[in-house]
Amino acid sequence: MKVLVIDDEALIRKSLIRAFKAKGHEVFEAPDGLEGVRLWREHKPDLIFLDVLMPGLTGPQVLREMGPERSGKVVLISA
């Protein structure tokens, strides 16, 4: 499974990445919404962990950028 983690907190990204890689999944990470949208378009992940509040594009703004063509499940997260 391909997983994309979009979060501005490095510790949260690293924790999720470690957990999914330990289970054998392919994981991509983005420190902000703009990079997240780019990686989503490039890799079409099956699962997306998306921070709600980030500088630049927020989680809801990222969802709007993805639009109806969005594939995969999205889990909104917030510290």
C-alpha positions in Angstrom: 0.0 0.0 0.0 1.2 3.5 -0.8 0.9 6.0 2.1 1.3 9.8 2.0 1.9 11.7 5.3 1.3 15.5 5.0 2.2 17.3 8.3 4.4 20.2 9.2 5.5 18.5 12.5 8.6 16.4 11.7 8.1 14.1 14.8 4.6 13.2 13.7 5.7 12.5 10.1 8.6 10.3 11.3 6.4 8.3 13.7 3.8 7.5 11.1 6.5 6.7 8.5 8.3 4.4 10.9 5.1 2.5 11.7 4.0 2.0 8.1 7.4 1.1 6.8 7.8 -1.5 9.5 4.7 -3.1 8.0 6.2 -3.1 4.5 4.3 -0.1 3.0 5.7 2.4 0.6 5.6 5.8 2.4 6.0 9.4 1.1 6.2 12.5 3.2 5.4 16.2 2.8 6.1 19.0 5.3 3.4 21.2 3.8 0.3 21.2 1.8 1.8 22.3 -1.5 4.4 19.5 -1.4 1.6 17.1 -0.3 -0.5 18.0 -3.4 2.5 17.5 -5.7 3.3 14.1 -4.1 -0.4 13.0 -4.3 -0.5 13.8 -8.0 2.8 12.0 -8.6 2.2 8.8 -6.5 -1.6 8.4 -6.2 -1.4 7.0 -2.6 -4.0 4.6 -1.2 -4.0 6.3 2.2 -3.3 9.9 3.1 -2.6 11.3 6.6 -3.4 15.0 6.4 -2.7 17.6 9.1 -5.6 20.1 9.5 -3.6 23.1 10.5 -0.4 23.8 8.5 1.3 27.0 7.2 0.5 27.6 3.5 -2.2 25.2 2.4 -4.3 23.8 5.3 -5.7 20.3 5.3 -9.1 21.4 4.0 -7.4 23.5 1.3 -5.4 20.4 0.2 -8.6 18.4 0.0 -10.1 21.2 -2.3 -7.0 21.1 -4.5 -7.3 17.3 -4.9 -11.0 17.8 -5.8 -13.3 15.0 -6.9 -10.5 13.1 -8.6 -9.0 12.3 -5.2 -8.2 8.6 -4.8 -7.5 6.8 -1.6 -8.7 7.3 1.9 -7.9 10.5 3.9 -7.4 10.6 7.6 -7.4 14.1 9.0 -5.1 14.6 12.0 -4.4 17.4 14.4 -2.1 17.8 17.4 
